Amino acid sequence: NNIIPASLGAAIAIGKVIPELAGKLTGMAFRVPTIDGSVVDITLNLAGDGASKEDLEKLFKEAADGKYKEVFGFETSPLVSTDIIGDSRSSIFDAGASIYLNKNFVKLISWYDNEWGYSNRVIDLVCFMTGV
């Protein structure tokens, strides 16, 4: 029953998929003995004028209600890891847990079911590749 620090390959992988981000991301994972459910904590230093809390939350809400509703969620109620078990979306943005220090420095929190959400994305990929 320990929390285990671990390396995070996702930050490196993002840099390979989006070359503009290569070398600009880092991360660390903590393996926690829970049934299922994971959380991502990303801290961003936004360039230029940045973005307000309201602007970012509006953007995420529109994505969750629109084009990305099958894979992205937006939640204002407090969440814990068991709340997202069985959720097929890849990411559920946690508006209440996110921190907006100022328009340029933000910490965003997003939850996901690392088994079920991933399995659903694999099914999406197979359907896409087979034209289903």
C-alpha positions in Angstrom: 0.0 0.0 0.0 2.5 2.6 -1.2 2.6 5.5 -3.5 5.3 4.8 -6.0 7.0 7.6 -8.0 7.5 6.6 -11.7 8.7 8.1 -14.9 6.2 9.4 -17.3 6.6 8.4 -21.0 3.6 10.5 -22.1 5.6 13.7 -21.9 8.2 12.3 -24.3 5.6 10.8 -26.5 3.8 14.1 -26.9 7.0 15.7 -28.1 7.3 13.0 -30.8 3.7 13.4 -32.0 3.8 17.2 -31.8 7.4 18.3 -32.5 6.7 21.9 -31.5 6.3 20.6 -27.9 9.5 18.5 -27.9 11.7 19.4 -24.9 9.0 21.7 -23.5 7.2 19.1 -21.4 8.1 17.0 -18.5 6.2 15.0 -16.0 6.1 12.4 -13.2 3.7 9.7 -12.4 2.7 8.3 -9.1 1.4 4.8 -8.9 -1.2 4.7 -6.3 -2.9 1.5 -5.1 -6.5 2.2 -6.2 -9.0 0.0 -8.0 -8.8 2.1 -11.1 -8.9 5.7 -12.2 -6.1 8.1 -12.7 -5.6 11.9 -12.7 -3.4 14.2 -14.7 -2.0 17.4 -13.2 -0.5 19.7 -15.8 1.1 23.0 -15.1 1.3 25.5 -18.0 3.1 28.7 -18.5 1.0 30.3 -21.2 2.7 32.7 -23.6 1.7 36.2 -24.5 -1.4 37.6 -22.8 -2.3 34.1 -21.5 -6.0 33.2 -20.9 -8.5 33.9 -18.1 -10.1 31.1 -16.0 -13.4 31.9 -17.7 -11.9 31.7 -21.2 -10.2 28.4 -20.5 -13.3 26.9 -18.9 -15.5 28.1 -21.7 -13.1 26.5 -24.2 -13.1 23.1 -22.3 -16.9 23.2 -21.8 -17.5 23.8 -25.5 -15.2 20.9 -26.4 -17.0 18.6 -23.9 -20.4 19.6 -25.2 -19.5 19.7 -28.9 -17.0 18.0 -31.2 -15.1 16.1 -28.5 -18.0 15.0 -26.3 -17.3 11.3 -26.9 -13.7 11.6 -25.6 -13.6 14.7 -23.3 -15.7 15.7 -20.3 -16.1 18.8 -18.2 -17.0 18.6 -14.5 -17.6 21.3 -11.9 -18.6 18.9 -9.0 -15.7 17.6 -6.8 -14.3 14.3 -8.2 -12.4 11.4 -6.7 -10.9 8.4 -8.6 -13.8 6.1 -8.2 -16.2 8.7 -9.8 -14.7 8.1 -13.3 -14.5 4.3 -13.2 -16.3 3.0 -16.3 -16.2 6.4 -18.0 -15.3 5.8 -21.7 -14.0 9.3 -22.2 -10.2 9.9 -22.4 -10.2 12.9 -20.1 -12.7 14.5 -17.7 -11.5 18.1 -16.9 -12.0 19.0 -13.2 -12.8 22.7 -13.2 -13.0 22.7 -9.4 -9.6 21.3 -8.8 -7.8 23.3 -11.4 -5.8 26.4 -10.2 -5.4 29.7 -12.0 -2.6 31.6 -10.4 -2.8 34.3 -13.1 -3.5 34.5 -16.8 -0.2 32.9 -17.7 0.3 30.3 -15.0 -2.3 27.6 -14.6 -2.6 24.1 -13.2 -5.2 21.9 -15.0 -6.5 18.7 -13.5 -8.1 16.0 -15.6 -9.3 12.5 -14.6 -9.6 9.3 -16.7 -10.3 5.6 -16.3 -6.9 4.3 -17.5 -8.3 0.9 -18.5 -11.8 1.6 -19.9 -11.0 4.9 -21.6 -8.0 3.4 -23.3 -9.9 0.3 -24.4 -12.5 2.6 -26.0 -9.9 4.5 -27.9 -8.5 1.2 -29.2 -12.0 0.3 -30.4 -12.3 3.7 -32.0 -9.0 3.2 -33.8 -10.0 -0.2 -35.1 -13.3 1.1 -36.4 -11.5 4.0 -38.1 -9.0 1.7 -39.7 -11.7 -0.7 -40.9 -14.1 2.0 -42.0 -16.8 0.9 -39.6 
